[in-house]
Amino acid sequence: GYVATPLTRKYVGEEMFSYMTQRFARVPQGRMAHPEEIAAAIAFLASEDASFITGQVVNCSGGQS
């Protein structure tokens, strides 16, 4: 899914970016992901807290999938 970054803003345009960050109806969370949210999932998987997790797909989609 889309992540709220400057590149996404440039790609979709200002009006669509505003819609996607505030009331994105296609996503149950109602918005795009923030980069920090994706980074947190990656940091967890790279940490010792996830040392026994193998071969998983972590879906960071705000409930879209």
The 8 nearest C-alpha neighbors of each residue, nearest first, counted from 0:
[[1, 60, 2, 31, 32, 59, 63, 61],
 [0, 2, 31, 3, 32, 7, 60, 19],
 [1, 3, 32, 31, 33, 4, 34, 0],
 [2, 4, 33, 31, 32, 7, 1, 34],
 [5, 3, 7, 6, 2, 8, 34, 33],
 [4, 6, 8, 7, 9, 3, 10, 2],
 [7, 5, 9, 4, 8, 10, 3, 11],
 [6, 8, 10, 4, 9, 5, 11, 3],
 [9, 7, 5, 6, 16, 10, 12, 11],
 [8, 10, 6, 7, 12, 11, 5, 13],
 [11, 9, 7, 8, 12, 6, 5, 16],
 [12, 10, 8, 9, 15, 7, 16, 13],
 [13, 11, 9, 8, 15, 14, 10, 16],
 [12, 14, 16, 15, 8, 17, 11, 9],
 [13, 15, 17, 16, 12, 18, 11, 19],
 [16, 14, 18, 17, 13, 12, 11, 19],
 [17, 15, 19, 13, 18, 14, 8, 12],
 [16, 18, 14, 20, 15, 19, 13, 21],
 [19, 17, 15, 16, 21, 22, 20, 23],
 [18, 20, 23, 16, 30, 17, 21, 31],
 [19, 21, 30, 17, 31, 18, 16, 22],
 [22, 20, 18, 30, 19, 23, 17, 29],
 [21, 23, 29, 18, 30, 24, 19, 20],
 [22, 24, 19, 29, 30, 25, 26, 18],
 [23, 25, 26, 29, 22, 27, 30, 19],
 [24, 26, 23, 27, 63, 29, 30, 28],
 [25, 27, 63, 29, 28, 24, 23, 61],
 [28, 26, 29, 62, 63, 61, 25, 24],
 [29, 27, 61, 26, 30, 62, 23, 31],
 [30, 28, 23, 22, 26, 27, 24, 21],
 [31, 29, 20, 23, 19, 21, 28, 22],
 [30, 32, 2, 20, 1, 19, 3, 33],
 [33, 31, 2, 3, 34, 36, 30, 1],
 [32, 34, 3, 35, 36, 2, 31, 37],
 [35, 33, 37, 36, 38, 2, 32, 3],
 [34, 36, 38, 33, 37, 39, 32, 40],
 [37, 35, 39, 33, 34, 38, 32, 40],
 [36, 38, 40, 34, 39, 35, 41, 59],
 [37, 39, 35, 41, 36, 40, 42, 34],
 [40, 38, 42, 36, 41, 37, 35, 43],
 [39, 41, 43, 37, 38, 42, 44, 36],
 [40, 42, 38, 44, 43, 39, 45, 37],
 [43, 41, 39, 45, 40, 44, 38, 46],
 [42, 44, 46, 40, 45, 41, 39, 49],
 [43, 45, 41, 49, 42, 46, 40, 48],
 [46, 44, 42, 43, 41, 49, 47, 50],
 [47, 45, 43, 48, 44, 49, 42, 50],
 [46, 48, 50, 49, 45, 43, 44, 51],
 [49, 47, 46, 50, 43, 44, 51, 45],
 [50, 48, 47, 44, 52, 51, 46, 43],
 [49, 51, 47, 52, 48, 46, 44, 45],
 [52, 50, 49, 53, 48, 47, 44, 54],
 [53, 51, 49, 50, 54, 55, 44, 48],
 [54, 52, 55, 51, 50, 49, 56, 44],
 [53, 55, 56, 52, 57, 51, 44, 49],
 [56, 54, 53, 57, 52, 58, 44, 51],
 [55, 57, 58, 54, 53, 59, 52, 44],
 [58, 56, 59, 55, 40, 41, 60, 44],
 [57, 59, 60, 56, 64, 61, 62, 63],
 [60, 58, 61, 57, 37, 62, 32, 40],
 [59, 61, 62, 63, 58, 0, 64, 32],
 [62, 60, 28, 63, 59, 26, 27, 32],
 [61, 63, 60, 27, 64, 26, 28, 59],
 [62, 64, 26, 60, 61, 27, 25, 28],
 [63, 62, 60, 58, 61, 59, 26, 0]]
